[in-house]
Amino acid sequence: MVTSTDWTYVGEGRGSYAGTPNYSYVGEGAGSYAKETFVTPYGCRIRPCCLLLALLSLLGLALAYFLQKPAAPVPAPVGPVGTCTLWGDPHIRTFDGIRSDYYSPGEFWIVKSDNVWIQGRYLPTKVTSGLGVTKSIAVGGPFLKGHKLRVEVRSASWDGQPVLTGFPSDFTVPGVIDMHYNNVGTLLQNGRGGKALHIVHIRLEDGSPEGLRIQVNRWMEPAEGDYMNVKITMHGQKGQDGHCGNFNANPQDDDRLQVRARVGKTGVDPKDSMYATKTPVMVANRPNINDCPAQQLENAKTLCKQKEKKFIPSMACLIDVCFAGKGFAATG
């Protein structure tokens, strides 16, 4: 509001203007000037109806904005928590609880999903007679935000740079991953005494939809050959498969032959591999032991142990018995 002073003309020759506040004419010769002050609104006054219309217009604009704006990303649905364990040469207990044995050397999918990738490298040792054991795992995929983790029996790397170089030691990337190298943990399956056991614990950021936890038991054996046992705990993921199975609560379709039919028989495709080199999986002019049905392979192991008189039968014997029965009677 503004307070102002105005002037009123009172007739020709009857006076002059003077810089005094507002005068009003009160009649010819009948009186004198009286001062009157009045107040004039400045600008415009908002009426209630105008205010309501303005608010409705703003609400309309806000609604149009949010309808056009993409919705905030929602974490992908996940399945129940499960555990897969790899031990020995290597034997695998899948997320759905069935045991499968994979003996061929090579790089293979342990967990293959839209978001989580875990690959394993299986190689023979001095005492496994050509059968593969787990020598390394590689972890990557969108859930690691472009990073790659490798854990070997005697080393580890993050994006190609050495980590966990001492014992004990720790490595953390805030908001991504947390790792500890110590001797605190549990033995995984057939851990035999007298071996140098070091344990690597890997876990994803707390609260992540994957809920990933990995324990790696490192068995360092210069005389017999190094290997590792691995325990993977996580939520089931979209599009999941691999040697740990498809995590669909049906153990029967985690049979080795069915898994190989789904993910391939020659290991990880080089274009998808997190390893720089590829180990040949197939041997020319020889069957692949992983094509031997499970029960038939169990029978072959029993016969070959008897024949060769050793705990771990040779790859050559297993192939001969599985695919030809060469040199053996049906009863062994």
Backbone hydrogen bonds in HBPLUS format (Angstrom, degrees):
<---DONOR---> <-ACCEPTOR-->    atom                        ^
c    i                          cat <-CA-CA->   ^        H-A-AA   ^      H-
h    n   atom  resd res      DA  || num        DHA   H-A  angle D-A-AA Bond
n    s   type  num  typ     dist DA aas  dist angle  dist       angle   num
A0040-THR N   A0002-VAL O   3.43 MM  38  6.03 160.0  2.48 170.7 165.5     1
A0020-THR N   A0018-ALA O   2.59 MM   2  5.52 141.8  1.73 107.4  95.6     2
A0030-ALA N   A0027-GLY O   3.40 MM   3  5.35 171.2  2.41 110.7 111.0     3
A0050-CYS N   A0047-ARG O   2.98 MM   3  5.33 122.7  2.32 108.5 122.9     4
A0051-LEU N   A0047-ARG O   3.11 MM   4  6.46 157.4  2.17 156.3 163.3     5
A0052-LEU N   A0048-PRO O   3.03 MM   4  6.29 158.7  2.08 151.4 156.4     6
A0053-LEU N   A0049-CYS O   3.07 MM   4  6.31 158.0  2.12 145.0 150.5     7
A0054-ALA N   A0050-CYS O   2.97 MM   4  6.22 154.9  2.04 149.2 156.0     8
A0055-LEU N   A0051-LEU O   3.05 MM   4  6.31 159.9  2.09 150.4 155.2     9
A0056-LEU N   A0052-LEU O   3.01 MM   4  6.27 157.6  2.06 149.6 155.6    10
A0057-SER N   A0053-LEU O   3.01 MM   4  6.24 152.3  2.08 145.8 153.0    11
A0058-LEU N   A0054-ALA O   3.02 MM   4  6.35 158.8  2.07 151.2 156.3    12
A0059-LEU N   A0055-LEU O   2.97 MM   4  6.24 156.7  2.02 149.2 155.6    13
A0060-GLY N   A0056-LEU O   3.02 MM   4  6.25 152.9  2.10 144.1 151.2    14
A0061-LEU N   A0057-SER O   3.01 MM   4  6.34 156.7  2.07 149.7 155.6    15
A0062-ALA N   A0058-LEU O   2.94 MM   4  6.17 161.1  1.98 151.5 156.5    16
A0063-LEU N   A0059-LEU O   2.94 MM   4  6.11 159.9  1.98 149.3 154.5    17
A0064-ALA N   A0060-GLY O   3.03 MM   4  6.26 162.0  2.06 148.7 153.2    18
A0065-TYR N   A0061-LEU O   3.02 MM   4  6.25 151.2  2.11 145.9 153.8    19
A0066-PHE N   A0062-ALA O   3.05 MM   4  6.32 165.3  2.07 155.6 157.9    20
A0067-LEU N   A0063-LEU O   2.99 MM   4  6.15 148.2  2.10 147.9 156.9    21
A0068-GLN N   A0064-ALA O   3.21 MM   4  6.33 144.7  2.34 139.2 147.1    22
A0069-LYS N   A0065-TYR O   2.95 MM   4  6.09 140.5  2.11 145.5 157.1    23
A0079-GLY N   A0236-GLY O   2.93 MM 157  4.28 168.8  1.94 123.1 126.2    24
A0236-GLY N   A0080-PRO O   3.21 MM 156  5.96 142.2  2.36 139.6 147.2    25
A0082-GLY N   A0234-MET O   2.92 MM 152  5.76 158.0  1.96 155.1 158.0    26
A0234-MET N   A0082-GLY O   3.07 MM 152  5.76 155.0  2.14 156.2 164.1    27
A0084-CYS N   A0232-ILE O   2.84 MM 148  5.19 156.4  1.89 148.7 156.6    28
A0232-ILE N   A0084-CYS O   2.80 MM 148  5.19 170.7  1.81 161.6 164.8    29
A0085-THR N   A0093-ARG O   3.06 MM   8  5.20 152.6  2.13 139.5 147.3    30
A0093-ARG N   A0085-THR O   2.90 MM   8  5.20 159.8  1.94 150.9 157.6    31
A0086-LEU N   A0230-VAL O   2.76 MM 144  5.06 161.7  1.79 153.8 159.4    32
A0230-VAL N   A0086-LEU O   2.90 MM 144  5.06 153.7  1.97 138.3 147.0    33
A0087-TRP N   A0091-HIS O   2.95 MM   4  5.33 158.3  2.00 149.8 156.4    34
A0091-HIS N   A0087-TRP O   2.56 MM   4  5.33 169.1  1.58 174.7 173.9    35
A0102-TYR N   A0090-PRO O   3.09 MM  12  5.71 173.7  2.09 176.4 174.9    36
A0092-ILE N   A0100-SER O   2.79 MM   8  5.25 152.0  1.87 157.5 166.8    37
A0100-SER N   A0092-ILE O   2.81 MM   8  5.25 156.2  1.87 150.5 158.7    38
A0094-THR N   A0098-ILE O   2.95 MM   4  5.55 164.4  1.98 158.0 154.6    39
A0097-GLY N   A0094-THR O   2.97 MM   3  5.09 161.9  2.00 106.4 111.9    40
A0095-PHE N   A0244-CYS O   3.14 MM 149  6.03 164.3  2.16 154.0 150.5    41
A0132-GLY N   A0103-TYR O   2.74 MM  29  5.09 164.7  1.77 140.3 144.3    42
A0106-GLY N   A0122-TYR O   2.89 MM  16  5.32 154.5  1.95 143.2 145.0    43
A0122-TYR N   A0106-GLY O   2.82 MM  16  5.32 168.5  1.83 163.8 163.9    44
A0268-VAL N   A0107-GLU O   2.83 MM 161  5.85 157.7  1.88 142.9 148.7    45
A0108-PHE N   A0120-GLY O   2.88 MM  12  5.40 158.5  1.92 156.4 161.8    46
A0120-GLY N   A0108-PHE O   2.87 MM  12  5.40 161.0  1.90 154.4 160.9    47
A0243-HIS N   A0109-TRP O   2.89 MM 134  6.24 166.6  1.91 141.4 144.3    48
A0110-ILE N   A0118-ILE O   2.86 MM   8  5.46 155.3  1.92 148.0 154.0    49
A0244-CYS N   A0110-ILE O   3.08 MM 134  5.54 158.7  2.13 145.3 144.2    50
A0111-VAL N   A0118-ILE O   3.00 MM   7  4.87 165.7  2.02 136.6 139.4    51
A0118-ILE N   A0111-VAL O   2.85 MM   7  4.87 159.9  1.89 149.4 147.6    52
A0112-LYS N   A0241-ASP O   2.80 MM 129  5.21 156.8  1.85 150.6 149.3    53
A0241-ASP N   A0112-LYS O   2.84 MM 129  5.21 128.7  2.10 134.0 149.8    54
A0113-SER N   A0116-VAL O   3.18 MM   3  5.38 129.7  2.45 147.6 158.1    55
A0114-ASP N   A0238-LYS O   3.13 MM 124  6.04 174.0  2.14 167.4 166.9    56
A0143-PHE N   A0115-ASN O   3.23 MM  28  5.53 170.3  2.24 147.4 144.6    57
A0117-TRP N   A0140-GLY O   2.99 MM  23  5.10 154.0  2.05 147.4 139.0    58
A0140-GLY N   A0117-TRP O   2.92 MM  23  5.10 164.2  1.95 145.3 148.5    59
A0119-GLN N   A0138-ALA O   2.85 MM  19  5.14 162.8  1.88 152.0 157.4    60
A0138-ALA N   A0119-GLN O   2.82 MM  19  5.14 156.5  1.87 146.3 151.1    61
A0121-ARG N   A0136-SER O   2.95 MM  15  5.17 162.2  1.98 140.3 142.8    62
A0135-LYS N   A0121-ARG O   2.86 MM  14  5.70 175.2  1.86 170.4 172.1    63
A0123-LEU N   A0133-VAL O   2.93 MM  10  5.37 148.2  2.03 149.3 151.1    64
A0133-VAL N   A0123-LEU O   2.75 MM  10  5.37 150.3  1.84 125.4 128.2    65
A0131-LEU N   A0128-THR O   2.97 MM   3  5.23 169.2  1.98 119.8 122.1    66
A0315-MET N   A0129-SER O   3.05 MM 186  6.18 163.2  2.08 165.2 160.0    67
A0228-MET N   A0134-THR O   2.91 MM  94  5.60 143.9  2.04 159.2 166.9    68
A0137-ILE N   A0151-VAL O   3.05 MM  14  5.51 156.1  2.11 148.8 156.3    69
A0151-VAL N   A0137-ILE O   2.98 MM  14  5.51 166.1  2.00 162.0 165.3    70
A0139-VAL N   A0149-LEU O   2.76 MM  10  5.05 163.0  1.78 150.5 156.5    71
A0149-LEU N   A0139-VAL O   2.90 MM  10  5.05 170.9  1.91 154.1 157.1    72
A0144-LEU N   A0141-GLY O   3.02 MM   3  5.80 158.1  2.06 125.2 130.9    73
A0145-LYS N   A0142-PRO O   2.96 MM   3  5.27 159.9  2.00 117.3 119.4    74
A0147-HIS N   A0144-LEU O   3.13 MM   3  5.38 164.1  2.16 112.2 117.1    75
A0159-ASP N   A0148-LYS O   2.82 MM  11  5.12 171.0  1.83 159.9 161.3    76
A0150-ARG N   A0157-SER O   2.96 MM   7  5.21 165.6  1.98 152.8 154.4    77
A0157-SER N   A0150-ARG O   2.88 MM   7  5.21 156.5  1.94 146.5 150.8    78
A0152-GLU N   A0155-SER O   2.75 MM   3  5.05 161.8  1.78 150.7 154.8    79
A0163-VAL N   A0156-ALA O   3.04 MM   7  5.56 159.5  2.08 128.5 130.0    80
A0158-TRP N   A0161-GLN O   2.84 MM   3  5.24 156.9  1.89 147.3 149.1    81
A0161-GLN N   A0158-TRP O   3.06 MM   3  5.24 166.9  2.08 112.9 115.4    82
A0169-SER N   A0181-TYR O   3.08 MM  12  5.21 147.9  2.19 133.9 143.2    83
A0181-TYR N   A0169-SER O   2.79 MM  12  5.21 165.3  1.81 170.2 167.0    84
A0171-PHE N   A0179-MET O   2.97 MM   8  5.07 160.0  2.01 138.7 138.8    85
A0179-MET N   A0171-PHE O   2.74 MM   8  5.07 152.9  1.81 159.8 167.7    86
A0173-VAL N   A0177-ILE O   2.93 MM   4  5.30 167.1  1.95 151.4 155.0    87
A0176-VAL N   A0173-VAL O   2.87 MM   3  5.44 155.1  1.93 148.9 148.9    88
A0177-ILE N   A0173-VAL O   3.10 MM   4  5.30 149.9  2.19 138.3 147.3    89
A0205-GLU N   A0176-VAL O   3.26 MM  29  5.28 133.9  2.49 132.9 126.0    90
A0178-ASP N   A0203-ARG O   2.99 MM  25  5.46 155.8  2.05 162.7 167.3    91
A0203-ARG N   A0178-ASP O   3.00 MM  25  5.46 149.7  2.10 152.8 161.9    92
A0180-HIS N   A0201-HIS O   2.95 MM  21  5.15 153.7  2.02 142.9 150.4    93
A0201-HIS N   A0180-HIS O   2.76 MM  21  5.15 169.7  1.77 159.5 163.1    94
A0182-ASN N   A0199-ILE O   2.88 MM  17  5.39 154.1  1.95 164.4 166.3    95
A0199-ILE N   A0182-ASN O   2.71 MM  17  5.39 158.2  1.76 167.6 175.2    96
A0191-GLY N   A0189-GLN O   2.75 MM   2  5.74 141.4  1.90 102.9  95.0    97
A0220-MET N   A0196-ALA O   3.35 MM  24  5.51 168.3  2.36 145.8 147.7    98
A0198-HIS N   A0218-ARG O   3.23 MM  20  5.13 157.4  2.29 135.9 142.6    99
A0218-ARG N   A0198-HIS O   2.71 MM  20  5.13 172.4  1.71 171.3 170.0   100
A0200-VAL N   A0216-VAL O   2.88 MM  16  5.01 159.3  1.92 143.9 150.7   101
A0216-VAL N   A0200-VAL O   2.86 MM  16  5.01 162.2  1.89 149.8 155.3   102
A0202-ILE N   A0214-ILE O   2.81 MM  12  4.94 160.2  1.84 158.5 160.1   103
A0214-ILE N   A0202-ILE O   2.77 MM  12  4.94 165.1  1.79 148.7 151.6   104
A0204-LEU N   A0212-LEU O   3.07 MM   8  5.50 159.7  2.12 156.5 154.2   105
A0208-SER N   A0205-GLU O   3.20 MM   3  5.85 148.9  2.30 143.6 142.1   106
A0211-GLY N   A0208-SER O   3.21 MM   3  5.49 130.5  2.47 104.9 116.4   107
A0235-HIS N   A0210-GLU O   2.92 MM  25  5.31 167.8  1.93 152.8 153.8   108
A0213-ARG N   A0233-THR O   2.78 MM  20  5.04 145.1  1.90 155.6 159.6   109
A0233-THR N   A0213-ARG O   2.79 MM  20  5.04 171.1  1.80 159.7 161.5   110
A0215-GLN N   A0231-LYS O   2.89 MM  16  5.12 159.0  1.93 147.6 154.6   111
A0231-LYS N   A0215-GLN O   2.87 MM  16  5.12 158.1  1.92 150.6 156.8   112
A0217-ASN N   A0229-ASN O   2.85 MM  12  5.10 163.9  1.87 152.8 157.4   113
A0229-ASN N   A0217-ASN O   3.02 MM  12  5.10 153.7  2.09 140.6 148.4   114
A0219-TRP N   A0227-TYR O   2.91 MM   8  5.43 160.1  1.95 165.0 168.5   115
A0227-TYR N   A0219-TRP O   3.11 MM   8  5.43 156.0  2.17 146.7 153.9   116
A0225-GLY N   A0221-GLU O   2.58 MM   4  4.97 149.6  1.67 145.7 155.5   117
A0245-GLY N   A0242-GLY O   2.78 MM   3  5.23 156.0  1.83 120.3 124.3   118
A0254-ASP N   A0251-PRO O   2.97 MM   3  5.46 160.0  2.01 119.5 122.9   119
A0255-ASP N   A0252-GLN O   3.42 MM   3  5.91 156.6  2.48 112.6 113.5   120
A0258-GLN N   A0255-ASP O   2.95 MM   3  5.42 120.3  2.32 111.0 125.9   121
A0259-VAL N   A0255-ASP O   2.95 MM   4  6.23 161.5  1.99 160.7 166.8   122
A0260-ARG N   A0256-ARG O   2.95 MM   4  6.12 167.9  1.97 154.5 157.7   123
A0261-ALA N   A0257-LEU O   3.06 MM   4  6.17 143.8  2.19 135.2 145.0   124
A0262-ARG N   A0258-GLN O   3.14 MM   4  6.40 137.4  2.33 139.2 149.5   125
A0262-ARG N   A0259-VAL O   3.02 MM   3  5.18 129.7  2.28  98.8 112.4   126
A0263-VAL N   A0259-VAL O   2.91 MM   4  6.17 166.8  1.92 164.2 166.8   127
A0264-GLY N   A0260-ARG O   2.86 MM   4  5.03 134.6  2.07 132.1 137.9   128
A0272-ASP N   A0269-ASP O   2.81 MM   3  5.41 152.6  1.88 122.9 131.6   129
A0273-SER N   A0270-PRO O   3.29 MM   3  4.94 154.5  2.36  94.7 102.2   130
A0286-ARG N   A0283-VAL O   3.18 MM   3  5.59 145.2  2.30 141.3 134.9   131
A0291-ASP N   A0288-ASN O   2.90 MM   3  5.61 165.9  1.92 122.9 127.4   132
A0292-CYS N   A0289-ILE O   3.10 MM   3  5.52 163.9  2.12 114.8 118.0   133
A0297-LEU N   A0293-PRO O   2.82 MM   4  6.04 149.3  1.92 155.9 166.2   134
A0298-GLU N   A0294-ALA O   2.96 MM   4  6.27 151.1  2.05 148.6 156.4   135
A0299-ASN N   A0295-GLN O   3.05 MM   4  6.33 158.3  2.10 147.4 152.5   136
A0300-ALA N   A0296-GLN O   2.99 MM   4  6.23 152.6  2.07 141.1 149.0   137
A0301-LYS N   A0297-LEU O   2.92 MM   4  6.20 152.5  2.00 148.6 155.2   138
A0302-THR N   A0298-GLU O   3.12 MM   4  6.42 159.3  2.16 148.7 153.6   139
A0303-LEU N   A0299-ASN O   3.03 MM   4  6.30 166.5  2.05 154.0 157.2   140
A0304-CYS N   A0300-ALA O   2.86 MM   4  5.97 161.8  1.89 151.4 156.9   141
A0305-LYS N   A0301-LYS O   2.95 MM   4  6.02 154.9  2.02 147.5 153.5   142
A0306-GLN N   A0302-THR O   3.22 MM   4  6.44 156.2  2.28 144.3 150.2   143
A0307-LYS N   A0303-LEU O   2.94 MM   4  6.17 158.0  1.99 147.0 153.8   144
A0308-GLU N   A0304-CYS O   2.82 MM   4  5.81 172.7  1.82 152.2 154.6   145
A0309-LYS N   A0305-LYS O   2.77 MM   4  5.25 127.7  2.04 130.9 142.4   146
A0318-LEU N   A0314-SER O   3.16 MM   4  6.43 165.6  2.18 150.6 154.3   147
A0319-ILE N   A0315-MET O   3.00 MM   4  6.20 163.0  2.03 155.4 159.4   148
A0320-ASP N   A0316-ALA O   3.04 MM   4  6.22 162.4  2.07 147.6 152.7   149
A0321-VAL N   A0317-CYS O   2.95 MM   4  6.17 165.3  1.97 156.5 159.9   150
A0322-CYS N   A0318-LEU O   2.83 MM   4  5.88 163.0  1.86 148.6 154.4   151
A0323-PHE N   A0319-ILE O   3.00 MM   4  5.93 167.4  2.01 151.4 154.3   152
A0324-ALA N   A0320-ASP O   2.88 MM   4  5.31 140.1  2.04 134.4 143.2   153
A0325-GLY N   A0320-ASP O   2.67 MM   5  5.77 127.6  1.94 143.0 150.8   154
A0326-LYS N   A0320-ASP O   3.35 MM   6  5.41 151.2  2.44 118.5 116.7   155
A0328-PHE N   A0325-GLY O   3.31 MM   3  5.75 167.0  2.33 133.1 130.6   156
A0332-GLY N   A0329-ALA O   3.00 MM   3  5.09 155.7  2.06 105.8 113.7   157
